[in-house]
Amino acid sequence: MLPSGRRTKRDEVPERIYTWTGERALEALEETAFDTEDELQALIAEHPELLDGEQIRPGDARRWILIKREKSIAAAAGGSAVWSVDHLIVDQDAVPTLVEVKRGSNPEVRRTIVGQMLEYAAHAAETWAVEELREAFERGANEDGRDPGDELAALLGSEGQPDADAFWEDVSTNLAARRLRLLFVADAIPDPLVRVATFLNAQMPDIEVLAVEIKRFRGGSVQTVVPRVIGRTAASAGRSRPAPRLSRESFLDGFADEGVRGVAERLLDAAAESGGEISYGGSFGLSVRVRCSLWPQPVSVAWLYSEPGKGWMRTRDFSFGTSVLAVEDLPDELRAVLESWTGRFAADAFVKDASSKGVKAWAVRHETALRHQDDLVERLRGVIGALREL
């Protein structure tokens, strides 16, 4: 294909591209607007790769999974939906990406769309729960006849079964850190939106803001679509990348209270000495996992956070439990150990139920853990040892 030169009056003179098969004749394809916004929205939902990930991150192309089309957004946590974003997608670094689609002929694409998207982002970061997003993704994939595990494996480039829990923990971390990407999509991006997107992208520290122009060209029975990403700046090129992973030192440094920091240090030591693995997140939390011969992935048994009140799904502070009990083909021996593990907390008055879809867990507030630290350390040692013996 040989693209013509760029037009000087984008809104007045349609562009044209040519197909060339090596013969003398060329076939002209004329630029043709999409008939409706729904047509363009449906195309992106079915083929999110049109949001050209290589242009967004040259040399480290973004890949996508669709979480949901028309994803609802509430004005307050626990409230009813007030708005909806056209598409919610997530890339391989677990960065939530909000996509709003307009036709170039829609006057809202010039200014209104910017205010809408910023309002969506502000409220979505506050009100979306990661378990809700995971459920929406898995339900949508199943309804379309796709396997959610296969979709996630393709996204992550995993040859075996992907670590879904770790991925959704990273989504939760990015939401909590307000690490998002906003994409304005249209079949013609007007100059005012170009200037606004470029300005916002250069100024916002953790949110990548881009415009994606997707043009359609038709000729005879042939049509093609050509995406172009607009708004990248040198200052903003890496802002949607995940934060560096925590280390033991940086995690412990996140505790304001010295006594609570000591409890966290004892739990980390107990996990390591018993043969557990520590999976550090990108902001303020980690998970304790155990490799077990009966299961292909490490089994999570605890989640620890230095920042009170924030965490993955409903887990908070120091949380103990697991995320595989809902799996139907879980081996009986493994299920028995994990049910015994979660059952140890069920009758405790000092814990709070932190369970959610697919997760059975109990949370212990930081200040409470100070009084029960000996018991918590011994329980953690016990479950890690029991799992490693299977």
C-alpha positions in Angstrom: 0.0 0.0 0.0 1.3 3.5 -0.9 -0.2 6.2 1.3 -0.8 9.6 -0.3 0.8 12.8 1.2 -0.9 14.2 4.3 -3.6 16.7 3.5 -3.3 20.2 4.8 -7.1 20.5 5.6 -7.9 17.3 7.2 -11.5 18.1 7.8 -12.2 19.1 4.2 -10.2 17.0 1.8 -10.6 13.2 2.1 -7.4 11.2 2.0 -6.7 8.3 -0.4 -4.4 5.3 -0.3 -3.6 2.9 -3.1 -3.2 -0.9 -3.3 -0.4 -2.1 -5.5 0.2 -5.8 -6.3 3.3 -5.2 -8.5 1.2 -4.8 -11.7 1.0 -1.5 -13.6 -2.5 -0.6 -12.2 -3.1 0.8 -8.8 -6.5 0.6 -7.0 -7.6 3.7 -5.1 -9.2 3.4 -1.7 -11.1 6.5 -0.6 -11.3 7.6 3.0 -14.8 6.8 4.2 -16.2 7.8 7.6 -17.8 5.2 9.8 -21.6 5.3 9.6 -22.1 5.3 13.4 -20.0 5.4 16.5 -21.4 2.0 17.4 -19.8 0.6 14.3 -16.4 1.8 15.3 -16.9 0.8 18.9 -17.8 -2.8 17.9 -14.7 -3.0 15.7 -12.5 -2.0 18.6 -14.2 -4.4 21.0 -13.6 -7.3 18.5 -10.1 -6.2 17.5 -8.5 -4.1 20.3 -5.2 -4.5 18.4 -6.4 -1.6 16.3 -5.3 0.6 19.2 -1.8 0.2 17.8 0.3 -1.0 20.7 3.6 -0.6 18.9 2.9 3.0 18.2 1.9 3.6 21.8 5.1 1.9 23.1 7.7 1.5 20.3 9.9 -1.5 20.9 7.6 -2.7 23.7 4.2 -3.1 22.0 1.2 -3.0 24.2 -1.1 -6.0 24.0 -4.7 -5.8 25.2 -7.6 -7.8 26.7 -11.1 -6.4 26.7 -12.5 -6.2 30.2 -15.9 -4.9 29.2 -17.6 -2.7 26.6 -19.8 0.1 28.2 -18.2 -0.4 31.6 -20.3 1.4 34.2 -18.8 3.9 36.7 -20.4 5.1 39.9 -20.1 8.5 41.5 -19.2 7.0 44.9 -18.0 3.6 46.1 -21.0 1.3 46.5 -23.2 3.6 44.6 -25.2 3.0 41.4 -23.8 3.6 37.9 -23.8 7.2 36.7 -21.6 7.0 33.6 -20.1 4.3 31.4 -16.9 4.3 29.4 -17.0 2.9 25.9 -14.3 0.3 26.5 -12.2 -0.8 29.5 -9.1 -2.7 28.4 -6.0 -3.7 30.2 -2.4 -4.2 28.9 0.2 -6.8 29.7 1.5 -4.6 32.5 -1.9 -4.6 34.2 -2.5 -0.9 33.4 -6.3 -0.2 33.1 -7.0 1.7 29.9 -10.2 3.7 29.4 -11.2 4.1 25.7 -13.8 6.7 24.6 -14.9 6.6 21.0 -16.4 9.3 18.8 -16.9 9.9 15.1 -14.8 12.8 13.8 -18.0 14.6 12.8 -19.4 14.6 16.3 -18.8 18.0 17.9 -18.1 16.4 21.2 -14.8 15.1 19.9 -13.3 18.6 20.2 -13.8 19.5 23.8 -16.6 17.6 25.6 -14.9 14.3 25.3 -11.9 15.5 27.4 -14.0 16.6 30.4 -16.0 13.4 30.2 -12.9 11.2 30.2 -11.2 13.0 33.1 -14.4 12.6 35.1 -14.6 8.9 34.2 -11.0 8.4 35.3 -11.3 10.2 38.6 -14.3 8.2 39.7 -13.3 4.9 38.2 -10.0 4.9 40.2 -12.1 5.5 43.3 -15.0 3.1 42.8 -13.9 0.1 40.7 -13.1 -3.0 42.6 -10.7 -5.4 41.0 -12.9 -8.4 41.7 -15.6 -6.7 39.7 -13.3 -6.2 36.8 -12.0 -9.8 36.9 -15.5 -11.2 36.9 -16.5 -8.9 34.0 -13.6 -10.1 32.0 -14.1 -13.8 32.7 -17.8 -13.7 32.1 -17.4 -11.8 28.8 -14.8 -14.3 27.6 -16.9 -17.3 28.4 -20.0 -15.7 26.8 -18.0 -15.2 23.6 -16.7 -18.8 23.6 -13.2 -17.8 24.6 -11.2 -19.3 27.5 -10.2 -16.6 30.0 -7.0 -18.5 30.9 -6.0 -18.7 27.3 -6.7 -15.0 26.8 -4.6 -14.0 29.8 -1.8 -16.4 28.7 -1.7 -14.7 25.3 -1.7 -11.3 26.9 1.2 -12.1 29.3 3.1 -14.2 26.7 2.9 -17.2 29.1 3.5 -20.7 27.7 1.8 -22.4 30.6 -1.0 -21.5 32.9 -0.8 -17.8 33.8 -0.7 -16.6 37.3 -4.1 -14.9 37.2 -4.1 -13.9 40.9 -0.8 -12.0 40.5 -2.0 -10.3 37.4 -5.2 -9.0 39.0 -3.2 -8.0 42.1 -1.2 -5.8 39.8 -4.4 -4.4 38.3 -5.5 -3.5 41.8 -2.2 -1.9 42.6 -2.3 0.2 39.5 -5.9 1.4 40.2 -4.9 2.3 43.8 -1.9 4.2 42.5 -4.1 6.0 39.8 -1.8 4.5 37.2 -4.1 4.6 34.1 -4.1 5.2 30.4 -6.8 7.3 28.6 -7.4 6.8 24.9 -9.5 9.2 22.8 -10.5 7.4 19.6 -12.1 8.7 16.4 -12.0 8.3 12.7 -10.7 11.9 12.5 -8.9 13.6 15.4 -9.4 17.4 15.2 -6.4 19.7 16.0 -7.9 21.0 19.3 -8.0 17.4 20.7 -4.4 16.8 19.4 -3.2 19.8 21.4 -5.2 18.9 24.6 -4.0 15.3 24.5 -0.4 16.2 24.0 -0.6 18.8 26.8 -2.2 16.4 29.3 0.2 13.6 28.4 3.2 15.9 29.1 1.8 17.1 32.4 0.1 14.2 34.2 2.6 12.2 36.2 1.0 8.7 36.2 -1.7 8.9 33.5 -0.9 8.4 29.8 -3.3 10.4 27.6 -3.3 9.7 23.8 -5.5 10.1 20.8 -5.9 7.3 18.3 -7.2 8.1 14.8 -8.6 5.1 13.0 -9.4 5.8 9.4 -11.3 3.6 7.1 -10.6 3.4 3.3 -12.8 1.7 0.8 -12.5 0.8 -2.8 -14.7 -1.7 -4.7 -14.9 -4.8 -2.4 -11.7 -3.9 -0.5 -11.5 -1.9 2.7 -8.8 -1.2 5.2 -8.4 0.6 8.4 -5.3 2.6 9.4 -4.6 3.6 13.1 -2.4 6.5 14.0 -1.4 7.3 17.6 -1.2 11.0 18.5 0.1 12.8 21.6 3.2 10.9 22.6 5.9 13.1 24.1 9.4 12.3 25.2 8.6 13.3 28.8 5.6 11.0 29.0 6.7 7.9 27.1 7.2 5.8 30.2 4.6 7.2 32.5 2.2 4.3 32.2 4.8 1.7 32.9 4.3 -0.1 36.2 6.2 1.3 39.2 9.4 -0.7 40.1 8.6 -3.8 42.1 9.0 -3.5 45.9 11.9 -5.0 47.7 12.0 -6.3 51.2 13.7 -3.0 52.3 11.3 -0.7 50.5 8.3 -2.7 51.7 9.3 -2.4 55.3 10.2 1.2 54.9 6.5 1.8 54.1 5.4 1.2 57.7 5.0 4.3 59.7 4.8 2.4 63.0 8.0 0.7 64.2 6.1 -2.0 66.1 3.9 -2.9 63.1 7.0 -2.9 60.9 8.5 -5.5 63.3 5.4 -7.7 62.9 5.8 -7.5 59.1 9.4 -8.4 59.3 8.7 -11.4 61.5 6.0 -12.7 59.0 8.5 -12.3 56.1 11.2 -14.2 58.0 8.7 -17.0 59.0 7.6 -17.3 55.3 11.2 -17.4 54.0 12.5 -19.8 56.6 9.5 -22.2 56.1 10.1 -22.4 52.3 7.5 -19.9 51.1 8.0 -17.3 48.3 7.5 -13.6 48.5 5.9 -11.9 45.5 6.4 -8.1 45.8 3.9 -5.8 44.2 4.6 -2.5 42.6 3.4 -0.1 45.3 2.8 -1.1 48.9 2.0 -4.8 49.1 3.1 -8.3 48.7 1.8 -11.9 48.7 3.2 -15.0 50.4 3.0 -18.0 48.2 3.9 -21.7 48.5 4.9 -24.1 45.8 3.0 -27.4 46.1 3.5 -30.6 44.1 -0.3 -31.0 43.6 -0.8 -27.6 41.9 0.9 -26.0 38.9 1.0 -22.5 40.3 2.3 -21.2 43.7 -0.6 -21.0 46.1 -1.2 -17.7 47.9 -1.7 -17.9 51.7 -1.2 -14.3 52.8 -1.2 -10.7 51.6 0.6 -8.0 53.6 0.3 -4.3 53.0 2.2 -1.4 54.5 -0.5 1.2 53.7 -3.7 0.6 55.9 -7.0 0.3 54.2 -5.7 -0.5 50.7 -5.1 -3.9 49.1 -6.1 -6.5 46.5 -9.8 -7.2 46.3 -11.0 -7.0 49.9 -7.7 -8.0 51.5 -6.3 -5.3 53.7 -3.4 -4.8 56.3 -2.3 -8.3 57.1 -4.6 -10.8 55.4 -4.5 -14.6 55.6 -6.3 -17.0 53.3 -6.2 -18.4 49.7 -7.6 -17.8 46.3 -8.0 -21.3 44.9 -10.7 -22.9 47.0 -13.3 -22.0 44.3 -11.5 -24.0 41.7 -13.6 -27.1 40.8 -10.7 -29.5 40.1 -8.6 -28.7 43.1 -7.1 -31.9 44.5 -8.8 -33.1 47.7 -5.6 -33.2 49.8 -4.8 -29.6 48.8 -8.4 -28.4 49.5 -8.3 -30.0 52.9 -5.2 -28.2 53.9 -6.5 -24.8 52.7 -9.9 -25.3 54.3 -8.2 -26.0 57.6 -6.0 -22.9 57.1 -8.9 -20.5 56.4 -11.0 -22.2 59.1 -8.4 -21.4 61.8 -9.4 -17.7 61.5 -13.2 -18.2 61.2 -13.8 -18.2 64.9 -11.3 -15.4 65.8 -12.9 -12.2 67.2 -9.9 -10.1 66.1 -10.2 -10.7 62.4 -12.5 -9.3 59.7 -13.8 -11.3 56.8 -12.0 -10.2 53.7 -13.5 -12.8 51.3 -14.6 -11.9 47.8 -15.3 -13.8 44.5 -12.8 -16.7 44.4 -10.9 -15.5 47.5 -11.4 -16.8 51.1 -9.5 -14.5 53.5 -9.4 -12.8 56.9 -7.8 -9.4 57.6 -6.0 -8.4 60.7 -5.6 -4.7 61.3 -2.0 -3.6 61.9 -2.5 -2.5 65.5 -4.3 -5.7 66.2 -1.5 -7.8 64.7 0.8 -6.4 67.3 -1.1 -8.2 70.1 -1.4 -11.5 68.1 1.9 -11.6 66.3 3.2 -14.8 67.9 0.1 -16.7 66.9 0.1 -15.3 63.4 3.7 -16.2 62.8 3.2 -19.8 63.9 0.1 -20.2 61.8 1.9 -19.0 58.7 4.8 -21.3 59.4 2.3 -24.2 59.8 0.4 -23.8 56.6 3.6 -23.3 54.5 5.0 -26.5 56.0 1.8 -28.4 55.4 1.6 -27.4 51.7 5.2 -28.2 51.1 4.7 -31.7 52.5 1.9 -32.6 50.0 
